[in-house]
Amino acid sequence: MTYQTILVHLDQSAESRGRLGIAISLARDYAARLVGVYLDGAPEIAPSIAALIPSNTVEQFMRNALETQRAAEDAFHQTATTAGVTDVEWRAPAGPSIDAAVAHARSADLIVVSQPDPLQAGWSLAARLVTAVLLEGGRPVLVVPYVGAPEIIGTNVVVAWDGGREASRALADALPILVRARQVTVVCLDPSASARGADVLARDRLLAYLRRHAVAAQIESDAFDEGEIGFGDWLLSRVADLGGDLIVMGGYGHSRWREQVVGGATRTLLAQMTVSVLMAH
């Protein structure tokens, strides 16, 4: 198992170059095709609105948008070429950004996006894009912290495991990275006393599964017992203790009144993450 197509979201934000660097590093490591998808959230001018605006104003708006897009495309190709990645593809889909992001994500093996920065003007779009791709894209999503992250990730991986479907999906989707990692630590929720016997057997099955994929992992038994601190906060603290450079975890959420809503631990990680996080739903 490997990643054949890595898709990275590109725009004009300060974080775009950082996530491109990580995507390029991954594409080089896995000999994968690198696909840059340009989605900047710029408003489109509907024909009915354009008819009310002076034609020279509309033309200038379109020229500026095209020049900005071309500059991003040139930077994408130049950065990839400098890094030795030649199997690349540029896409600038028209239409609503969120719909385009989900549609293009479904034909890739791994999606690279950035953690939304609440201090940036495009924060709302970035937050909706990450949530939509995670919950609707059907592919693993690598979220890069907006404060930056090393381009080389996945040497010391921490896997959050609760035995659920989302965690299982994330673990399987991360196998290409786990196989290459120097250290893999699986941290578990603390089960109730009545379920601990069955939980030990489940952990044995998990270790055996990882060994069959040549992943030598360590499991922290009864690592977390929910009390005053939530799992998201505890996990970030534990990752810092372990010196981890990547978190693998299930991304939890649901639809509510046509909106995509992420769960508590997922929301905490997206808000406070200090290292890159690979999520799957």
Beta strands, then each sheet from edge to edge (+ up, - down):
strand 1: 5-10
strand 2: 33-38
strand 3: 88-91
strand 4: 110-114
strand 5: 141-144
strand 6: 156-161
strand 7: 183-189
strand 8: 217-224
strand 9: 246-250
strand 10: 253-256
strand 11: 259-262
strand 12: 276-280
sheet 1: 3+ 2+ 1+ 4+ 5+ 12- 9- 6- 7- 8-
sheet 2: 10+ 11-
end
